[in-house]
Amino acid sequence: MNDGLAAALSEIVRDRTRVMTAPAVLDRLSHDFYWYSPILRPQLADKCGDVAVQPLNVDEVLALLRFAGGRGIPVTVRGAGTGNYGQCVPLEGGIVLDLSLMDKLEAITPEGVAVCQPGLRLGALETEARRQGWELRMYPSTLVKASVGGFLAGGSGGIGSVMYGGLRDFDNVRAFEVVTMEQEPRVVLHEGPAVHEILHAWGTNGILTRIWFALAPAVEWTQITAAFDTYAQAFDFTESVAVSADWTKRLATVFEWPIPSFFTPVKNVVRDGKTLVLVMIATAQADAFRASAERAGGEVTFSGSYEGPRTQPLLSDYTWNHTTLWAMKADPAYTYLQCGFSPMESREQFRLLRERYRQEILFHIEFMKNGDGVVIPGAIPVVRFTTEARLNDMIAYCRSIGVFVANPHVNYLEDGGRFRPDHIQLRAKQKYDPRGLLNPGKMISFRKQEGAA
Ligand SMILES: Cc1cc2nc3c(=O)[nH]c(=O)nc-3n(C[C@H](O)[C@H](O)[C@H](O)COP(=O)(O)OP(=O)(O)OC[C@H]3O[C@@H](n4cnc5c(N)ncnc54)[C@H](O)[C@@H]3O)c2cc1C
């Protein structure tokens, strides 16, 4: 089956080297960082595509989807495979559509909008944008590897979100072209509010092939770390910086001890037993920030300029979901949750969680702006895993005390915390993929339509 399918795909793209069937290659291209979750690990380890293909342009994507649709073959898109929940893992085999070769930056407009293909790496975009006086509004800590298309289809926000909100907010994503899996696949332009039909839908209802992504004017940034005796001190100080419009910042992060002890390559910035604060702050404000941190009882342990993705050390490598990676390296029993604490009730929520779970939950805060413009304590707490029941208990308890949880231990959109309650992603799937061939199994509320062959 694989050989026949590979031969047919080779004919479509007229290049056998862009069609892959070697088992090790297929296994790699069929997986992401799903293994972060002890629940997903056994569920997804053996899932694999039958063949992978790397299109070079939208015409090839259209031709490949026409072929696959006509034969009822599932198609699962892959950007760079840095997703966390097995988003790009093909549950029903079929074709893995690897878009890594569609990586052109077409232009940066005078208004600061990047126009690009989906496979463009965010790090490459950040580097070129800064050369032209712009920079990414927000990016995941996987900046260097992750693709623009994968970020829009699978991510939510990251470094920069404390100023610019998430991907869904403030017109950060201006528009994109989407290839559909209809009887006759076509390219559909989604602009303005219509982007929300496809954003963060994991490639289940269309394939992004051309993207208009808003940038921000470039800022000279300084990375600073400060150690505080207590979590409360560190949280209070960082919150005051995060919520104040007077500080120009890209990151405002708090790591409760012992999380900093996991950061072995930068152990010189860590102080034994202390909570670590990490910020990216406008260089023009760096002196004032250091003085302010010291007044609040912190010891500044590092200060150095950010020079783009190649900066050494690149301290964002310890933030967002990289923190979990360092924790798992230190002790594989660690996993994580994705939370949003209440800006008014967070201290009480921390107290309740600590009382109930003790050191099973370690606080890792990432301040971010929500869609209403309010800066909130987002969090990716590090959690010591024992059983699935205990993890589910923690999720349910968080929700019962008003802590939002996007569950990273499920492999479908609906419980991942970012499924649209207005169902516009589901309606787009019914319209653009009525046969349910795009990344099947990931949008579980979808039902194949009567008569869709
Ligand atoms: C260490 C680590 C840190 C992370 N930090 C963050 C973070 O700070 N913020 C954050 O939001 N995420 C974070 N993530 C998750 C992930 O890195 C981001 O979501 C990233 O942007 C995914 O990009 P990718 O190119 O690797 O996408 P992939 O993993 O390849 O794909 C993600 C999803 O999008 C779909 N997809 C890919 N390309 C397209 C396309 N062109 N059209 C339609 N669907 C498509 C795939 O099918 C899949 O469902 C992190 C993950 C890791 C492992």
The ligand as a MOL file (V3000), in Angstrom:
LIG
                    3D

  0  0  0     0  0            999 V3000
M  V30 BEGIN CTAB
M  V30 COUNTS 53 58 0 0 0
M  V30 BEGIN ATOM
M  V30 1 C 9.5260 23.0070 24.5860 0
M  V30 2 C 8.2300 23.5150 24.0350 0
M  V30 3 C 7.8430 24.8070 24.3040 0
M  V30 4 C 6.6290 25.3340 23.7880 0
M  V30 5 N 6.2510 26.6140 24.0810 0
M  V30 6 C 5.0910 27.1050 23.5740 0
M  V30 7 C 4.6940 28.4420 23.8200 0
M  V30 8 O 5.3910 29.2100 24.4600 0
M  V30 9 N 3.5260 28.8870 23.2730 0
M  V30 10 C 2.7550 28.0900 22.4800 0
M  V30 11 O 1.7100 28.5410 21.9870 0
M  V30 12 N 3.1230 26.8100 22.2180 0
M  V30 13 C 4.2580 26.3140 22.7410 0
M  V30 14 N 4.6470 25.0320 22.4500 0
M  V30 15 C 3.8640 24.2340 21.5240 0
M  V30 16 C 4.4320 24.3880 20.0690 0
M  V30 17 O 5.7760 24.6140 20.0340 0
M  V30 18 C 3.8670 25.5620 19.3860 0
M  V30 19 O 2.5020 25.4590 19.3250 0
M  V30 20 C 4.4340 25.6870 17.9720 0
M  V30 21 O 4.0900 26.8970 17.4990 0
M  V30 22 C 4.0020 24.5940 17.0030 0
M  V30 23 O 4.6230 24.8380 15.7610 0
M  V30 24 P 5.0600 23.6290 14.7970 0
M  V30 25 O 5.5040 24.2250 13.5140 0
M  V30 26 O 6.0240 22.7510 15.4660 0
M  V30 27 O 3.6680 22.9140 14.6060 0
M  V30 28 P 3.3100 21.3510 14.5400 0
M  V30 29 O 3.5690 20.7050 15.8570 0
M  V30 30 O 3.9620 20.7560 13.3530 0
M  V30 31 O 1.7510 21.4500 14.2740 0
M  V30 32 C 0.8660 21.9310 15.2420 0
M  V30 33 C -0.5650 21.6740 14.7470 0
M  V30 34 O -0.8250 22.5310 13.6540 0
M  V30 35 C -1.1580 21.7810 12.4860 0
M  V30 36 N -0.5310 22.4910 11.3680 0
M  V30 37 C 0.7930 22.7010 11.1540 0
M  V30 38 N 0.9530 23.4690 10.0670 0
M  V30 39 C -0.2780 23.7420 9.5800 0
M  V30 40 C -0.7810 24.4610 8.4730 0
M  V30 41 N 0.0360 25.0960 7.6240 0
M  V30 42 N -2.1140 24.5110 8.2670 0
M  V30 43 C -2.9780 23.8960 9.1140 0
M  V30 44 N -2.5610 23.1800 10.1720 0
M  V30 45 C -1.2330 23.1150 10.4050 0
M  V30 46 C -0.6350 20.3890 12.7250 0
M  V30 47 O -1.4130 19.4250 12.0390 0
M  V30 48 C -0.8140 20.2680 14.2240 0
M  V30 49 O -2.1370 19.9090 14.5030 0
M  V30 50 C 5.8290 24.5110 22.9700 0
M  V30 51 C 6.2240 23.1960 22.7140 0
M  V30 52 C 7.4210 22.7020 23.2180 0
M  V30 53 C 7.8130 21.2940 22.8870 0
M  V30 END ATOM
M  V30 BEGIN BOND
M  V30 1 1 1 2
M  V30 2 1 2 3
M  V30 3 2 2 52
M  V30 4 2 3 4
M  V30 5 1 4 5
M  V30 6 1 4 50
M  V30 7 2 5 6
M  V30 8 1 6 7
M  V30 9 1 6 13
M  V30 10 2 7 8
M  V30 11 1 7 9
M  V30 12 1 9 10
M  V30 13 2 10 11
M  V30 14 1 10 12
M  V30 15 2 12 13
M  V30 16 1 13 14
M  V30 17 1 14 15
M  V30 18 1 14 50
M  V30 19 1 15 16
M  V30 20 1 16 17
M  V30 21 1 16 18
M  V30 22 1 18 19
M  V30 23 1 18 20
M  V30 24 1 20 21
M  V30 25 1 20 22
M  V30 26 1 22 23
M  V30 27 1 23 24
M  V30 28 2 24 25
M  V30 29 1 24 26
M  V30 30 1 24 27
M  V30 31 1 27 28
M  V30 32 2 28 29
M  V30 33 1 28 30
M  V30 34 1 28 31
M  V30 35 1 31 32
M  V30 36 1 32 33
M  V30 37 1 33 34
M  V30 38 1 33 48
M  V30 39 1 34 35
M  V30 40 1 35 36
M  V30 41 1 35 46
M  V30 42 1 36 37
M  V30 43 1 36 45
M  V30 44 2 37 38
M  V30 45 1 38 39
M  V30 46 1 39 40
M  V30 47 2 39 45
M  V30 48 1 40 41
M  V30 49 2 40 42
M  V30 50 1 42 43
M  V30 51 2 43 44
M  V30 52 1 44 45
M  V30 53 1 46 47
M  V30 54 1 46 48
M  V30 55 1 48 49
M  V30 56 2 50 51
M  V30 57 1 51 52
M  V30 58 1 52 53
M  V30 END BOND
M  V30 END CTAB
M  END
